[in-house]
Amino acid sequence: MSVNEQQPQLSDLPPEMLDFNILKATIPLAPRLGRLSLPGRKSILTPAFLGNTSRGAVPHISQDNFRKCTTLNGVYVALEDFIEKMPHKQPPVFQVEGEEPLRQFIALPKETLLVLGARRAPPVPSPAANTNSEVGLYTSVGFRSISSEYFAAAVRNLQPDIVVGLADIPFGQESIGTKRKDKMADRTETWMRDIIAKRKTLEKEERNFNIFAPILPIERDLQSWYLEHLVDDMAAKIHGVAIYDSFLLDGLPEELHHLPRLSFDTPATPQALLRQVNLGVDVFTVPFVTDATDAGIALDFTFPAPAKQDAESNVRQSLGVDMWRTEHALSVTSLTEGCTCYACTKHHRAYVQHLLSAKEMLGWVLIQLHNHAILDAFFAGIRNSIENGSFDNDFAAFEAYYEPALPEKTGQGPRVRGYQFKSEEGQGKVPKKNPKAYKPLMGETDRLKLQAIHGQQPNKKPEVADQIDDEALMGLVDLENMRPEEQLEALEVEDDKS
């Protein structure tokens, strides 16, 4: 089948509609080259990656540095980063007037592709279980739920270029029962219909948006009914698919093979990225870039890998340089030899190591700029390798040349954000992610009242009570004028809602 035969007819679509051209492909589950285009935005050659944001900005990179020092042509933004107040109070992001309110709110360049989803990548597991009409989110003030109608209305208001449809995925659960998987498919199909119906209500003067349909991380036979509806009823109304388990791509219906594939199957290493590329994934979110930056690790890998100097050597090279190590204190070399990023051309290892030791923000800024440049060059190498037909050999050589995992963190990272704090329930008393600046004295009665207001039940799992702090559950429901007994009743969760 030729490239032209694989493309849908777009002549009757509005000018904001996405166009994806497959430039080179062999079989469905194989590396492929493509071009993702949208009028007014920079085209993205695939395979490629999106900038993963926190509250609308790539961590450690300000908007001016984003423009001057990165080559990112697209970013992924999570709605839960901006839904921070009670339902009856309007979040600031919805108070922006004019065209493309979300783009204005986060000061994103006009030419950068904007992708919006409900959850972060990767998401924090929510104790607020999904229901037939609602999805649990983790906001800056704790967990809450939003309905699919609310999500659709938010998308219409914020006007992203691409929206990832709501998916009923119970993140954090190691095992999911068959009945729960059936619910996942039913709910996701309903929510897809909701977002498509909302787009039909757009006025002519309103900016349109493109929809990526989620492909659930469950066996094909358990979501076959949902996939059939995608093909029969929605294929002409969606513009891409969001993949949550790349190893289930063999279950993707043939009728959807021409669509761009955006992966939320979180890779932990460059090798994991290459495995997904090998299965035909086009666009990625790559959280390990910021994880490495927070750990003070400057990434150091290329694709294809350099030729080994000693054919007999079995020593693998590290995927990164730990800038906390004191051996860099007197080094005037760049972070990575041959790198042309701002950090490597303007500064040296000794300076960056000094910044980290002094807890200066600039240290992480420089490492983040460098790490994004390394990943950008990595994907450029992948595209060249696919074009040359040598990807399989280059992939094998990369695995043989580099360590299978990123270096372990040895130094102290920057101040953690709430969604980065890993819950450790069941492991004894857990310290707060950041120490309290002020701790007032109070009586036992006042303490119990505060526990009720913040969602804590007296004498309930006291060993993990400290995990719920002032920013955890404040403002989810109107509790201020209720007696403590009523407050506790209002916070009870029914098992049959899951």
Buried (B, 14 or more C-beta within 10 A) or exposed (E): EEEEEBBBEEEEBBEBBBBBBBBBBEEEBBBBBBBBBBEEBBEBBBBBBBBBBBBBBBBBBEBEBBBEBBEBBBBBBBBBBBBBBEBEEEBEBBEBEEEBBBBBBBEBBEEBBBBBBBBBBBBBEBEBBBBEBBBBBBBBBBBBBBBBBBBBBBBBEBBBBBBBBBBBBBBEEEEBEEEBBBBBBBBBBBBBBBBBEBBEEBEEEBBBBBBBBBBBBBEBEBBEEBBEBBEEEBBEBBBBBBBBBBEBBEBBBEEBBBBBBBBBBBBEBBBBBBBBBBBBBBBBBBBBBBBBBBBBBBBBBBBBBEEBEEEEEEEEEBBBBBBBBEEBEEBEEBBBEEBEBBBBEEBBBBBBBBBBBEEEEBBBBBBBBBBBBBBBBBBBBBBBBBEEEEBEEBBEBBBEBBBEEBBEBEBEBBEEBBBBBEEEEEEEEBEEBEEEEEEEEEEEEEEBBBBBBBBBBEEEEEEBBEBBBEBBBBBBBEBEEBEBEEBBEBBEEEEEEE
